[in-house]
Amino acid sequence: MPVHDLEQQVQDFIAAARSQARGGLTVAEFVDLAQRLLRLVVAGLEQVQAPGADKRQWALDCVGMLFDAIASSVLPIWLVPVWPLIRGSVRQIVVTAAGVVLDRLALPLVRAAA
């Protein structure tokens, strides 16, 4: 799969997630979306010729884009006043957690291909 096609799939996924988030999301729904996005990206990156570290960073950047697009839909009302102060830290926590999930998701895929 060409990178351009994968980029389009990611953009389409994020657009669909935005649409789903219009009515608000639970944290569990956000986590589900992030995991589904990671699976999509890992499957697509298997076809791309690039170093593993670059692929990993690209996948984490996709999770960051998802966060930027819909995180405000997950916020409880009491957190809204401090959101501008903690948003960056929460984003970093989400991307770091996605890195752990990615390592656990991608490793079995690499082993299965070997």
C-alpha positions, 0 to 999 in steps of 0.5 A, a space after each residue: 500500500 502506498 503511503 499516500 493511500 494510508 494517509 488517506 485512510 487515516 484522514 478518513 478514520 479521523 473524520 469518522 471519529 470526529 463525526 462519532 465524537 460530536 455527541 461526546 465520547 467516553 474514555 473507553 470509546 476514545 481508547 477503542 478508537 485509538 486502538 482501532 487506529 493503531 491497528 489500521 496504521 500497523 497493517 498499512 505500514 507493513 507494506 511501507 519500506 522505512 526503518 521501524 523507528 520511523 514507522 513507530 513515530 508515524 503511528 504515534 503521530 497518527 494517535 496524536 492527530 486523533 487526540 487533537 481532533 476529538 479529545 475535547 469530546 471526552 472531557 467531563 464538564 468540570 475539567 473544561 476550565 483547566 483543559 488549556 493548562 493540562 492538555 499538553 500533558 494529557 496528550 503526552 500521556 495518551 501518546 506514550 500509552 499508545 506507544 506501549 500498546 503499539 509495542 505490544 500490537 506490532 511485536 506479535 505481528 512481526 513475529 507472525 510474519 517471521 
